[in-house]
Amino acid sequence: YSREYPEEFIETGVSAIDGMNTLVRGQKLPIFSSSGQPHSELAMQIARQASVPEEEEEDEEGSEFAVIFGAMGITQEEANEFMEDFERTGALERSVVFMNLADDPAVERTVTPRMVLTTAEYLAFEKDYHVLVILTDMTNYCEALREIGAARE
C-alpha cells in the first residue's frame, strides 16, 4: 500500500518555501529559528499571504480557506503586533486567532495547541473549509510542559 501523492498546493507567499519546500494540504511545515531571528515576522507573512490556488478542473463550491493561528507565550507587544497586522491586511477576516500571553498560566499554554487543532478539525471536517494551522513559538509550549512536569515531581 502506498500513500496517494499529494497534489493540492498551499501557496504561502514566501518564494523560498513555495519554490523549494512546497507546502501541500495535510503537511506540516516546521519553522525553526534561533533566538533573535524573525520567526514571528515569517509566521505573520504566511498567515497574511497564504492561499489555496483555484483549480479549474475541480469546481468545489463552498470550499473556503481559513487560517487558524495559535501563539503561545508571547509578549503583549507581540500580540498587538500580530493583531494590528492581521487587521491592517484583512487577514483577520479569514482567521481564527488563539493567543496565550507570557504572563498567562503555563497550563493555558499547553491547552492552546489543542484548541487550535480542534478548531481546525471542526472547520475542515464539519464546515468543509481548507485550513492552514500556524502555531508559533513552540519553545514556550515546551517550556510550559517542562514547568508543569517539574511541579508534579
N, CA, C and O atoms as a GROMACS GRO file, in nm:
protein
  612
    1TYR      N    1   0.085  -0.118   0.000
    1TYR     CA    2   0.000   0.000   0.000
    1TYR      C    3   0.088   0.124   0.000
    1TYR      O    4   0.184   0.132   0.078
    2SER      N    5   0.058   0.218  -0.085
    2SER     CA    6   0.132   0.343  -0.086
    2SER      C    7   0.035   0.460  -0.072
    2SER      O    8  -0.080   0.454  -0.115
    3ARG      N    9   0.085   0.564  -0.013
    3ARG     CA   10   0.002   0.683   0.007
    3ARG      C   11  -0.022   0.752  -0.126
    3ARG      O   12   0.059   0.744  -0.218
    4GLU      N   13  -0.134   0.820  -0.133
    4GLU     CA   14  -0.165   0.898  -0.252
    4GLU      C   15  -0.069   1.017  -0.260
    4GLU      O   16  -0.044   1.084  -0.160
    5TYR      N   17  -0.018   1.042  -0.378
    5TYR     CA   18   0.076   1.152  -0.398
    5TYR      C   19   0.005   1.286  -0.375
    5TYR      O   20  -0.098   1.313  -0.436
    6PRO      N   21   0.060   1.369  -0.286
    6PRO     CA   22  -0.007   1.497  -0.256
    6PRO      C   23   0.005   1.594  -0.374
    6PRO      O   24   0.114   1.616  -0.426
    7GLU      N   25  -0.106   1.649  -0.414
    7GLU     CA   26  -0.106   1.741  -0.528
    7GLU      C   27  -0.174   1.874  -0.498
    7GLU      O   28  -0.171   1.963  -0.582
    8GLU      N   29  -0.233   1.889  -0.382
    8GLU     CA   30  -0.309   2.009  -0.351
    8GLU      C   31  -0.219   2.110  -0.281
    8GLU      O   32  -0.196   2.101  -0.160
    9PHE      N   33  -0.170   2.204  -0.355
    9PHE     CA   34  -0.071   2.302  -0.315
    9PHE      C   35  -0.133   2.414  -0.231
    9PHE      O   36  -0.242   2.462  -0.261
   10ILE      N   37  -0.062   2.455  -0.126
   10ILE     CA   38  -0.098   2.574  -0.048
   10ILE      C   39   0.011   2.677  -0.073
   10ILE      O   40   0.128   2.652  -0.045
   11GLU      N   41  -0.028   2.790  -0.125
   11GLU     CA   42   0.067   2.895  -0.156
   11GLU      C   43   0.088   2.981  -0.031
   11GLU      O   44  -0.007   3.037   0.023
   12THR      N   45   0.213   2.990   0.015
   12THR     CA   46   0.243   3.066   0.137
   12THR      C   47   0.275   3.211   0.108
   12THR      O   48   0.265   3.295   0.198
   13GLY      N   49   0.314   3.242  -0.014
   13GLY     CA   50   0.357   3.377  -0.046
   13GLY      C   51   0.502   3.402  -0.015
   13GLY      O   52   0.552   3.512  -0.035
   14VAL      N   53   0.572   3.300   0.034
   14VAL     CA   54   0.715   3.308   0.061
   14VAL      C   55   0.784   3.225  -0.047
   14VAL      O   56   0.770   3.103  -0.050
   15SER      N   57   0.858   3.291  -0.135
   15SER     CA   58   0.912   3.223  -0.253
   15SER      C   59   1.004   3.107  -0.218
   15SER      O   60   1.005   3.006  -0.288
   16ALA      N   61   1.082   3.119  -0.112
   16ALA     CA   62   1.173   3.010  -0.073
   16ALA      C   63   1.095   2.885  -0.032
   16ALA      O   64   1.138   2.773  -0.061
   17ILE      N   65   0.983   2.903   0.035
   17ILE     CA   66   0.901   2.789   0.076
   17ILE      C   67   0.824   2.735  -0.044
   17ILE      O   68   0.824   2.614  -0.068
   18ASP      N   69   0.760   2.823  -0.119
   18ASP     CA   70   0.679   2.779  -0.233
   18ASP      C   71   0.764   2.713  -0.341
   18ASP      O   72   0.718   2.620  -0.407
   19GLY      N   73   0.886   2.759  -0.359
   19GLY     CA   74   0.971   2.704  -0.464
   19GLY      C   75   1.053   2.583  -0.424
   19GLY      O   76   1.072   2.493  -0.505
   20MET      N   77   1.101   2.580  -0.300
   20MET     CA   78   1.195   2.474  -0.263
   20MET      C   79   1.140   2.376  -0.159
   20MET      O   80   1.190   2.265  -0.148
   21ASN      N   81   1.041   2.415  -0.084
   21ASN     CA   82   0.982   2.327   0.018
   21ASN      C   83   0.831   2.343   0.012
   21ASN      O   84   0.767   2.385   0.109
   22THR      N   85   0.775   2.307  -0.102
   22THR     CA   86   0.634   2.330  -0.129
   22THR      C   87   0.545   2.270  -0.021
   22THR      O   88   0.564   2.156   0.020
   23LEU      N   89   0.449   2.348   0.023
   23LEU     CA   90   0.354   2.305   0.125
   23LEU      C   91   0.228   2.253   0.057
   23LEU      O   92   0.169   2.323  -0.025
   24VAL      N   93   0.188   2.131   0.090
   24VAL     CA   94   0.066   2.074   0.035
   24VAL      C   95  -0.032   2.049   0.149
   24VAL      O   96   0.006   2.046   0.266
   25ARG      N   97  -0.158   2.032   0.113
   25ARG     CA   98  -0.260   2.010   0.215
   25ARG      C   99  -0.229   1.885   0.295
   25ARG      O  100  -0.193   1.781   0.240
   26GLY      N  101  -0.244   1.896   0.426
   26GLY     CA  102  -0.218   1.784   0.514
   26GLY      C  103  -0.076   1.776   0.563
   26GLY      O  104  -0.044   1.690   0.646
   27GLN      N  105   0.011   1.862   0.515
   27GLN     CA  106   0.152   1.858   0.550
   27GLN      C  107   0.181   1.956   0.664
   27GLN      O  108   0.112   2.056   0.680
   28LYS      N  109   0.285   1.924   0.740
   28LYS     CA  110   0.331   2.014   0.845
   28LYS      C  111   0.457   2.085   0.795
   28LYS      O  112   0.540   2.023   0.728
   29LEU      N  113   0.469   2.211   0.826
   29LEU     CA  114   0.585   2.289   0.786
   29LEU      C  115   0.650   2.347   0.911
   29LEU      O  116   0.607   2.451   0.960
   30PRO      N  117   0.754   2.280   0.962
   30PRO     CA  118   0.819   2.336   1.080
   30PRO      C  119   0.910   2.452   1.041
   30PRO      O  120   0.978   2.448   0.939
   31ILE      N  121   0.908   2.555   1.122
   31ILE     CA  122   0.996   2.670   1.100
   31ILE      C  123   1.081   2.683   1.226
   31ILE      O  124   1.031   2.719   1.332
   32PHE      N  125   1.208   2.653   1.212
   32PHE     CA  126   1.299   2.658   1.326
   32PHE      C  127   1.380   2.786   1.318
   32PHE      O  128   1.424   2.827   1.210
   33SER      N  129   1.401   2.849   1.431
   33SER     CA  130   1.485   2.968   1.434
   33SER      C  131   1.550   2.978   1.571
   33SER      O  132   1.500   2.925   1.670
   34SER      N  133   1.661   3.046   1.572
   34SER     CA  134   1.728   3.068   1.700
   34SER      C  135   1.679   3.200   1.759
   34SER      O  136   1.605   3.274   1.695
   35SER      N  137   1.721   3.226   1.879
   35SER     CA  138   1.678   3.346   1.948
   35SER      C  139   1.717   3.470   1.869
   35SER      O  140   1.829   3.481   1.819
   36GLY      N  141   1.624   3.562   1.858
   36GLY     CA  142   1.651   3.687   1.788
   36GLY      C  143   1.622   3.683   1.639
   36GLY      O  144   1.631   3.786   1.573
   37GLN      N  145   1.588   3.568   1.586
   37GLN     CA  146   1.556   3.557   1.443
   37GLN      C  147   1.410   3.596   1.421
   37GLN      O  148   1.329   3.587   1.513
   38PRO      N  149   1.376   3.638   1.300
   38PRO     CA  150   1.241   3.692   1.275
   38PRO      C  151   1.135   3.586   1.246
   38PRO      O  152   1.066   3.594   1.145
   39HIS      N  153   1.122   3.486   1.335
   39HIS     CA  154   1.022   3.382   1.310
   39HIS      C  155   0.879   3.436   1.322
   39HIS      O  156   0.789   3.387   1.254
   40SER      N  157   0.858   3.533   1.407
   40SER     CA  158   0.724   3.592   1.420
   40SER      C  159   0.684   3.665   1.292
   40SER      O  160   0.569   3.657   1.250
   41GLU      N  161   0.779   3.734   1.231
   41GLU     CA  162   0.750   3.805   1.106
   41GLU      C  163   0.718   3.706   0.996
   41GLU      O  164   0.630   3.731   0.913
   42LEU      N  165   0.788   3.593   0.993
   42LEU     CA  166   0.761   3.490   0.892
   42LEU      C  167   0.623   3.429   0.913
   42LEU      O  168   0.550   3.406   0.817
   43ALA      N  169   0.587   3.402   1.039
   43ALA     CA  170   0.454   3.348   1.068
   43ALA      C  171   0.346   3.448   1.027
   43ALA      O  172   0.243   3.408   0.972
   44MET      N  173   0.368   3.577   1.054
   44MET     CA  174   0.271   3.680   1.013
   44MET      C  175   0.258   3.685   0.861
   44MET      O  176   0.148   3.696   0.808
   45GLN      N  177   0.372   3.677   0.792
   45GLN     CA  178   0.369   3.684   0.646
   45GLN      C  179   0.292   3.566   0.587
   45GLN      O  180   0.213   3.584   0.495
   46ILE      N  181   0.315   3.447   0.640
   46ILE     CA  182   0.244   3.329   0.590
   46ILE      C  183   0.095   3.342   0.618
   46ILE      O  184   0.012   3.313   0.531
   47ALA      N  185   0.059   3.384   0.739
   47ALA     CA  186  -0.083   3.400   0.774
   47ALA      C  187  -0.150   3.504   0.685
   47ALA      O  188  -0.267   3.490   0.649
   48ARG      N  189  -0.077   3.607   0.651
   48ARG     CA  190  -0.130   3.717   0.571
   48ARG      C  191  -0.146   3.679   0.424
   48ARG      O  192  -0.243   3.718   0.360
   49GLN      N  193  -0.049   3.602   0.370
   49GLN     CA  194  -0.044   3.578   0.226
   49GLN      C  195  -0.090   3.440   0.181
   49GLN      O  196  -0.108   3.418   0.062
   50ALA      N  197  -0.110   3.348   0.272
   50ALA     CA  198  -0.142   3.210   0.233
   50ALA      C  199  -0.274   3.203   0.159
   50ALA      O  200  -0.370   3.274   0.190
   51SER      N  201  -0.276   3.113   0.060
   51SER     CA  202  -0.399   3.091  -0.016
   51SER      C  203  -0.394   2.954  -0.080
   51SER      O  204  -0.288   2.892  -0.091
   52VAL      N  205  -0.511   2.907  -0.123
   52VAL     CA  206  -0.520   2.782  -0.196
   52VAL      C  207  -0.553   2.820  -0.340
   52VAL      O  208  -0.662   2.870  -0.368
   53PRO      N  209  -0.459   2.795  -0.432
   53PRO     CA  210  -0.487   2.829  -0.573
   53PRO      C  211  -0.610   2.754  -0.623
   53PRO      O  212  -0.627   2.635  -0.596
   54GLU      N  213  -0.694   2.823  -0.696
   54GLU     CA  214  -0.815   2.762  -0.751
   54GLU      C  215  -0.778   2.667  -0.863
   54GLU      O  216  -0.700   2.701  -0.952
   55GLU      N  217  -0.835   2.549  -0.858
   55GLU     CA  218  -0.812   2.451  -0.963
   55GLU      C  219  -0.929   2.456  -1.059
   55GLU      O  220  -1.045   2.449  -1.019
   56GLU      N  221  -0.896   2.468  -1.187
   56GLU     CA  222  -1.000   2.482  -1.288
   56GLU      C  223  -1.074   2.351  -1.311
   56GLU      O  224  -1.194   2.350  -1.342
   57GLU      N  225  -1.002   2.238  -1.294
   57GLU     CA  226  -1.066   2.108  -1.321
   57GLU      C  227  -1.174   2.077  -1.219
   57GLU      O  228  -1.282   2.031  -1.256
   58GLU      N  229  -1.145   2.101  -1.093
   58GLU     CA  230  -1.241   2.071  -0.987
   58GLU      C  231  -1.319   2.198  -0.954
   58GLU      O  232  -1.260   2.303  -0.928
   59ASP      N  233  -1.447   2.187  -0.954
   59ASP     CA  234  -1.531   2.302  -0.924
   59ASP      C  235  -1.590   2.282  -0.785
   59ASP      O  236  -1.709   2.252  -0.771
   60GLU      N  237  -1.507   2.300  -0.683
   60GLU     CA  238  -1.550   2.277  -0.546
   60GLU      C  239  -1.624   2.400  -0.495
   60GLU      O  240  -1.562   2.498  -0.454
   61GLU      N  241  -1.754   2.395  -0.497
   61GLU     CA  242  -1.831   2.507  -0.446
   61GLU      C  243  -1.841   2.497  -0.295
   61GLU      O  244  -1.859   2.389  -0.239
   62GLY      N  245  -1.829   2.610  -0.230
   62GLY     CA  246  -1.845   2.613  -0.086
   62GLY      C  247  -1.718   2.585  -0.008
   62GLY      O  248  -1.721   2.593   0.115
   63SER      N  249  -1.608   2.552  -0.074
   63SER     CA  250  -1.483   2.529  -0.004
   63SER      C  251  -1.413   2.662   0.017
   63SER      O  252  -1.364   2.724  -0.078
   64GLU      N  253  -1.409   2.706   0.140
   64GLU     CA  254  -1.343   2.832   0.172
   64GLU      C  255  -1.210   2.802   0.240
   64GLU      O  256  -1.183   2.689   0.279
   65PHE      N  257  -1.127   2.906   0.253
   65PHE     CA  258  -0.995   2.891   0.311
   65PHE      C  259  -0.988   2.970   0.442
   65PHE      O  260  -1.031   3.085   0.447
   66ALA      N  261  -0.936   2.907   0.546
   66ALA     CA  262  -0.923   2.973   0.676
   66ALA      C  263  -0.784   2.948   0.732
   66ALA      O  264  -0.724   2.842   0.710
   67VAL      N  265  -0.734   3.045   0.804
   67VAL     CA  266  -0.607   3.032   0.875
   67VAL      C  267  -0.638   3.028   1.024
   67VAL      O  268  -0.704   3.118   1.077
   68ILE      N  269  -0.591   2.923   1.091
   68ILE     CA  270  -0.607   2.912   1.236
   68ILE      C  271  -0.470   2.942   1.294
   68ILE      O  272  -0.374   2.867   1.272
   69PHE      N  273  -0.461   3.050   1.368
   69PHE     CA  274  -0.332   3.099   1.418
   69PHE      C  275  -0.327   3.084   1.569
   69PHE      O  276  -0.415   3.133   1.640
   70GLY      N  277  -0.225   3.016   1.619
   70GLY     CA  278  -0.206   3.000   1.762
   70GLY      C  279  -0.069   3.048   1.805
   70GLY      O  280   0.032   3.005   1.750
   71ALA      N  281  -0.066   3.137   1.902
   71ALA     CA  282   0.061   3.189   1.954
   71ALA      C  283   0.068   3.156   2.102
   71ALA      O  284  -0.028   3.176   2.176
   72MET      N  285   0.182   3.105   2.144
   72MET     CA  286   0.197   3.060   2.282
   72MET      C  287   0.312   3.133   2.352
   72MET      O  288   0.424   3.138   2.301
   73GLY      N  289   0.282   3.189   2.467
   73GLY     CA  290   0.384   3.251   2.550
   73GLY      C  291   0.446   3.376   2.491
   73GLY      O  292   0.562   3.405   2.517
   74ILE      N  293   0.369   3.450   2.412
   74ILE     CA  294   0.423   3.570   2.351
   74ILE      C  295   0.397   3.691   2.440
   74ILE      O  296   0.312   3.687   2.529
   75THR      N  297   0.471   3.798   2.415
   75THR     CA  298   0.453   3.920   2.494
   75THR      C  299   0.330   3.995   2.444
   75THR      O  300   0.280   3.970   2.335
   76GLN      N  301   0.283   4.088   2.526
   76GLN     CA  302   0.168   4.171   2.487
   76GLN      C  303   0.202   4.252   2.362
   76GLN      O  304   0.117   4.272   2.276
   77GLU      N  305   0.326   4.297   2.354
   77GLU     CA  306   0.371   4.374   2.237
   77GLU      C  307   0.362   4.290   2.109
   77GLU      O  308   0.316   4.338   2.006
   78GLU      N  309   0.406   4.164   2.117
   78GLU     CA  310   0.398   4.075   2.001
   78GLU      C  311   0.252   4.047   1.964
   78GLU      O  312   0.217   4.044   1.846
   79ALA      N  313   0.168   4.027   2.065
   79ALA     CA  314   0.026   4.001   2.039
   79ALA      C  315  -0.038   4.120   1.969
   79ALA      O  316  -0.116   4.103   1.874
   80ASN      N  317  -0.007   4.241   2.015
   80ASN     CA  318  -0.059   4.361   1.950
   80ASN      C  319  -0.011   4.372   1.806
   80ASN      O  320  -0.086   4.409   1.716
   81GLU      N  321   0.117   4.338   1.785
   81GLU     CA  322   0.174   4.343   1.650
   81GLU      C  323   0.102   4.245   1.556
   81GLU      O  324   0.070   4.279   1.443
   82PHE      N  325   0.078   4.123   1.605
   82PHE     CA  326   0.006   4.024   1.525
   82PHE      C  327  -0.133   4.075   1.488
   82PHE      O  328  -0.172   4.073   1.371
   83MET      N  329  -0.208   4.120   1.588
   83MET     CA  330  -0.346   4.162   1.564
   83MET      C  331  -0.353   4.286   1.474
   83MET      O  332  -0.439   4.293   1.386
   84GLU      N  333  -0.263   4.382   1.494
   84GLU     CA  334  -0.262   4.501   1.408
   84GLU      C  335  -0.231   4.463   1.264
   84GLU      O  336  -0.292   4.516   1.171
   85ASP      N  337  -0.136   4.370   1.245
   85ASP     CA  338  -0.101   4.326   1.110
   85ASP      C  339  -0.217   4.253   1.044
   85ASP      O  340  -0.248   4.277   0.928
   86PHE      N  341  -0.283   4.164   1.119
   86PHE     CA  342  -0.396   4.090   1.064
   86PHE      C  343  -0.512   4.183   1.028
   86PHE      O  344  -0.577   4.166   0.924
   87GLU      N  345  -0.538   4.283   1.113
   87GLU     CA  346  -0.647   4.378   1.085
   87GLU      C  347  -0.613   4.467   0.967
   87GLU      O  348  -0.697   4.492   0.880
   88ARG      N  349  -0.489   4.516   0.963
   88ARG     CA  350  -0.446   4.609   0.857
   88ARG      C  351  -0.450   4.543   0.720
   88ARG      O  352  -0.486   4.607   0.621
   89THR      N  353  -0.413   4.416   0.713
   89THR     CA  354  -0.404   4.347   0.583
   89THR      C  355  -0.531   4.273   0.545
   89THR      O  356  -0.541   4.222   0.433
   90GLY      N  357  -0.628   4.266   0.635
   90GLY     CA  358  -0.752   4.195   0.605
   90GLY      C  359  -0.745   4.046   0.630
   90GLY      O  360  -0.842   3.975   0.605
   91ALA      N  361  -0.632   3.998   0.680
   91ALA     CA  362  -0.617   3.854   0.708
   91ALA      C  363  -0.707   3.809   0.821
   91ALA      O  364  -0.741   3.691   0.831
   92LEU      N  365  -0.747   3.901   0.908
   92LEU     CA  366  -0.831   3.867   1.022
   92LEU      C  367  -0.970   3.819   0.979
   92LEU      O  368  -1.035   3.744   1.052
   93GLU      N  369  -1.014   3.861   0.862
   93GLU     CA  370  -1.146   3.822   0.812
   93GLU      C  371  -1.157   3.672   0.786
   93GLU      O  372  -1.266   3.616   0.790
   94ARG      N  373  -1.045   3.607   0.758
   94ARG     CA  374  -1.047   3.463   0.729
   94ARG      C  375  -0.967   3.384   0.832
   94ARG      O  376  -0.924   3.272   0.805
   95SER      N  377  -0.947   3.443   0.948
   95SER     CA  378  -0.862   3.381   1.050
   95SER      C  379  -0.937   3.359   1.181
   95SER      O  380  -1.031   3.431   1.215
   96VAL      N  381  -0.892   3.258   1.253
   96VAL     CA  382  -0.930   3.236   1.392
   96VAL      C  383  -0.800   3.245   1.470
   96VAL      O  384  -0.704   3.176   1.438
   97VAL      N  385  -0.795   3.330   1.572
   97VAL     CA  386  -0.670   3.357   1.642
   97VAL      C  387  -0.682   3.315   1.788
   97VAL      O  388  -0.776   3.353   1.857
   98PHE      N  389  -0.584   3.236   1.834
   98PHE     CA  390  -0.571   3.199   1.975
   98PHE      C  391  -0.438   3.255   2.023
   98PHE      O  392  -0.334   3.224   1.966
   99MET      N  393  -0.442   3.338   2.128
   99MET     CA  394  -0.319   3.396   2.180
   99MET      C  395  -0.306   3.365   2.328
   99MET      O  396  -0.397   3.389   2.407
  100ASN      N  397  -0.192   3.311   2.364
  100ASN     CA  398  -0.158   3.287   2.503
  100ASN      C  399  -0.040   3.377   2.534
  100ASN      O  400   0.066   3.365   2.472
  101LEU      N  401  -0.056   3.467   2.628
  101LEU     CA  402   0.049   3.563   2.659
  101LEU      C  403   0.147   3.506   2.760
  101LEU      O  404   0.118   3.409   2.829
  102ALA      N  405   0.263   3.567   2.766
  102ALA     CA  406   0.370   3.520   2.854
  102ALA      C  407   0.330   3.524   3.001
  102ALA      O  408   0.379   3.444   3.080
  103ASP      N  409   0.241   3.616   3.038
  103ASP     CA  410   0.200   3.625   3.179
  103ASP      C  411   0.079   3.538   3.212
  103ASP      O  412   0.030   3.541   3.325
  104ASP      N  413   0.029   3.462   3.115
  104ASP     CA  414  -0.080   3.367   3.140
  104ASP      C  415  -0.023   3.240   3.204
  104ASP      O  416   0.096   3.212   3.188
  105PRO      N  417  -0.106   3.164   3.275
  105PRO     CA  418  -0.058   3.041   3.338
  105PRO      C  419  -0.004   2.940   3.236
  105PRO      O  420  -0.050   2.935   3.122
  106ALA      N  421   0.094   2.862   3.279
  106ALA     CA  422   0.157   2.762   3.192
  106ALA      C  423   0.057   2.658   3.143
  106ALA      O  424   0.070   2.608   3.032
  107VAL      N  425  -0.042   2.626   3.225
  107VAL     CA  426  -0.142   2.526   3.186
  107VAL      C  427  -0.218   2.574   3.062
  107VAL      O  428  -0.249   2.495   2.973
  108GLU      N  429  -0.250   2.704   3.057
  108GLU     CA  430  -0.318   2.758   2.940
  108GLU      C  431  -0.232   2.743   2.815
  108GLU      O  432  -0.283   2.720   2.705
  109ARG      N  433  -0.101   2.756   2.832
  109ARG     CA  434  -0.009   2.743   2.718
  109ARG      C  435  -0.012   2.602   2.661
  109ARG      O  436   0.004   2.583   2.541
  110THR      N  437  -0.032   2.504   2.747
  110THR     CA  438  -0.036   2.365   2.698
  110THR      C  439  -0.170   2.332   2.632
  110THR      O  440  -0.177   2.239   2.551
  111VAL      N  441  -0.274   2.406   2.664
  111VAL     CA  442  -0.406   2.381   2.606
  111VAL      C  443  -0.424   2.452   2.472
  111VAL      O  444  -0.505   2.410   2.390
  112THR      N  445  -0.350   2.559   2.450
  112THR     CA  446  -0.366   2.639   2.328
  112THR      C  447  -0.354   2.557   2.199
  112THR      O  448  -0.441   2.570   2.113
  113PRO      N  449  -0.251   2.473   2.182
  113PRO     CA  450  -0.244   2.395   2.057
  113PRO      C  451  -0.362   2.300   2.039
  113PRO      O  452  -0.406   2.277   1.926
  114ARG      N  453  -0.413   2.246   2.147
  114ARG     CA  454  -0.530   2.157   2.137
  114ARG      C  455  -0.653   2.233   2.089
  114ARG      O  456  -0.730   2.182   2.007
  115MET      N  457  -0.672   2.354   2.141
  115MET     CA  458  -0.785   2.436   2.096
  115MET      C  459  -0.771   2.473   1.949
  115MET      O  460  -0.869   2.472   1.874
  116VAL      N  461  -0.650   2.507   1.909
  116VAL     CA  462  -0.623   2.543   1.769
  116VAL      C  463  -0.655   2.426   1.678
  116VAL      O  464  -0.725   2.442   1.578
  117LEU      N  465  -0.604   2.308   1.712
  117LEU     CA  466  -0.625   2.191   1.626
  117LEU      C  467  -0.770   2.144   1.627
  117LEU      O  468  -0.820   2.097   1.525
  118THR      N  469  -0.837   2.156   1.741
  118THR     CA  470  -0.980   2.121   1.746
  118THR      C  471  -1.061   2.213   1.656
  118THR      O  472  -1.151   2.168   1.585
  119THR      N  473  -1.031   2.342   1.660
  119THR     CA  474  -1.100   2.438   1.573
  119THR      C  475  -1.073   2.406   1.426
  119THR      O  476  -1.164   2.411   1.343
  120ALA      N  477  -0.948   2.374   1.395
  120ALA     CA  478  -0.912   2.341   1.256
  120ALA      C  479  -0.985   2.217   1.208
  120ALA      O  480  -1.035   2.213   1.095
  121GLU      N  481  -0.993   2.115   1.293
  121GLU     CA  482  -1.064   1.993   1.255
  121GLU      C  483  -1.213   2.021   1.234
  121GLU      O  484  -1.273   1.969   1.141
  122TYR      N  485  -1.271   2.103   1.320
  122TYR     CA  486  -1.412   2.137   1.304
  122TYR      C  487  -1.437   2.207   1.171
  122TYR      O  488  -1.527   2.170   1.096
  123LEU      N  489  -1.356   2.308   1.141
  123LEU     CA  490  -1.375   2.381   1.016
  123LEU      C  491  -1.350   2.293   0.895
  123LEU      O  492  -1.419   2.305   0.793
  124ALA      N  493  -1.252   2.205   0.904
  124ALA     CA  494  -1.218   2.119   0.790
  124ALA      C  495  -1.322   2.010   0.768
  124ALA      O  496  -1.367   1.990   0.655
  125PHE      N  497  -1.360   1.941   0.874
  125PHE     CA  498  -1.446   1.823   0.857
  125PHE      C  499  -1.595   1.853   0.866
  125PHE      O  500  -1.675   1.785   0.802
  126GLU      N  501  -1.633   1.952   0.944
  126GLU     CA  502  -1.775   1.984   0.959
  126GLU      C  503  -1.822   2.094   0.863
  126GLU      O  504  -1.935   2.091   0.815
  127LYS      N  505  -1.734   2.190   0.837
  127LYS     CA  506  -1.773   2.305   0.754
  127LYS      C  507  -1.708   2.304   0.616
  127LYS      O  508  -1.730   2.396   0.537
  128ASP      N  509  -1.628   2.203   0.585
  128ASP     CA  510  -1.566   2.184   0.454
  128ASP      C  511  -1.475   2.301   0.413
  128ASP      O  512  -1.476   2.342   0.297
  129TYR      N  513  -1.399   2.352   0.508
  129TYR     CA  514  -1.302   2.457   0.480
  129TYR      C  515  -1.167   2.394   0.446
  129TYR      O  516  -1.137   2.283   0.490
  130HIS      N  517  -1.088   2.465   0.368
  130HIS     CA  518  -0.946   2.434   0.354
  130HIS      C  519  -0.880   2.513   0.466
  130HIS      O  520  -0.902   2.634   0.479
  131VAL      N  521  -0.798   2.447   0.547
  131VAL     CA  522  -0.746   2.509   0.669
  131VAL      C  523  -0.594   2.505   0.672
  131VAL      O  524  -0.533   2.403   0.640
  132LEU      N  525  -0.534   2.616   0.710
  132LEU     CA  526  -0.391   2.623   0.737
  132LEU      C  527  -0.376   2.657   0.885
  132LEU      O  528  -0.429   2.757   0.932
  133VAL      N  529  -0.303   2.573   0.958
  133VAL     CA  530  -0.278   2.595   1.101
  133VAL      C  531  -0.137   2.648   1.117
  133VAL      O  532  -0.041   2.591   1.064
  134ILE      N  533  -0.124   2.758   1.190
  134ILE     CA  534   0.007   2.814   1.221
  134ILE      C  535   0.018   2.820   1.373
  134ILE      O  536  -0.060   2.889   1.439
  135LEU      N  537   0.116   2.750   1.428
  135LEU     CA  538   0.145   2.755   1.572
  135LEU      C  539   0.282   2.818   1.587
  135LEU      O  540   0.381   2.769   1.533
  136THR      N  541   0.288   2.927   1.660
  136THR     CA  542   0.416   2.994   1.675
  136THR      C  543   0.466   2.989   1.818
  136THR      O  544   0.389   2.991   1.914
  137ASP      N  545   0.593   2.981   1.827
  137ASP     CA  546   0.673   2.973   1.948
  137ASP      C  547   0.645   2.846   2.028
  137ASP      O  548   0.599   2.850   2.142
  138MET      N  549   0.673   2.735   1.964
  138MET     CA  550   0.660   2.604   2.029
  138MET      C  551   0.759   2.590   2.144
  138MET      O  552   0.740   2.507   2.233
  139THR      N  553   0.866   2.670   2.143
  139THR     CA  554   0.962   2.667   2.254
  139THR      C  555   0.892   2.703   2.385
  139THR      O  556   0.916   2.638   2.487
  140ASN      N  557   0.806   2.803   2.383
  140ASN     CA  558   0.732   2.841   2.503
  140ASN      C  559   0.637   2.730   2.547
  140ASN      O  560   0.617   2.708   2.666
  141TYR      N  561   0.578   2.660   2.451
  141TYR     CA  562   0.491   2.545   2.481
  141TYR      C  563   0.571   2.436   2.551
  141TYR      O  564   0.527   2.381   2.652
  142CYS      N  565   0.689   2.406   2.498
  142CYS     CA  566   0.774   2.301   2.557
  142CYS      C  567   0.821   2.340   2.697
  142CYS      O  568   0.827   2.256   2.786
  143GLU      N  569   0.853   2.467   2.716
  143GLU     CA  570   0.893   2.514   2.848
  143GLU      C  571   0.778   2.501   2.948
  143GLU      O  572   0.801   2.471   3.065
  144ALA      N  573   0.656   2.525   2.903
  144ALA     CA  574   0.539   2.510   2.991
  144ALA      C  575   0.521   2.364   3.030
  144ALA      O  576   0.489   2.334   3.145
  145LEU      N  577   0.540   2.273   2.935
  145LEU     CA  578   0.532   2.129   2.967
  145LEU      C  579   0.637   2.090   3.070
  145LEU      O  580   0.609   2.015   3.164
  146ARG      N  581   0.758   2.142   3.052
  146ARG     CA  582   0.867   2.113   3.147
  146ARG      C  583   0.834   2.170   3.284
  146ARG      O  584   0.858   2.104   3.386
  147GLU      N  585   0.781   2.291   3.288
  147GLU     CA  586   0.744   2.356   3.415
  147GLU      C  587   0.637   2.276   3.488
  147GLU      O  588   0.646   2.257   3.610
  148ILE      N  589   0.536   2.231   3.416
  148ILE     CA  590   0.429   2.153   3.478
  148ILE      C  591   0.481   2.018   3.525
  148ILE      O  592   0.446   1.971   3.633
  149GLY      N  593   0.566   1.955   3.443
  149GLY     CA  594   0.625   1.827   3.480
  149GLY      C  595   0.711   1.837   3.605
  149GLY      O  596   0.708   1.749   3.690
  150ALA      N  597   0.789   1.945   3.616
  150ALA     CA  598   0.875   1.965   3.732
  150ALA      C  599   0.792   1.991   3.858
  150ALA      O  600   0.831   1.951   3.967
  151ALA      N  601   0.679   2.058   3.843
  151ALA     CA  602   0.593   2.087   3.958
  151ALA      C  603   0.527   1.961   4.013
  151ALA      O  604   0.493   1.955   4.131
  152ARG      N  605   0.508   1.861   3.927
  152ARG     CA  606   0.442   1.737   3.970
  152ARG      C  607   0.537   1.644   4.044
  152ARG      O  608   0.492   1.555   4.117
  153GLU      N  609   0.666   1.662   4.027
  153GLU     CA  610   0.763   1.571   4.091
  153GLU      C  611   0.776   1.590   4.238
  153GLU      O  612   0.854   1.520   4.302
   0.00000   0.00000   0.00000
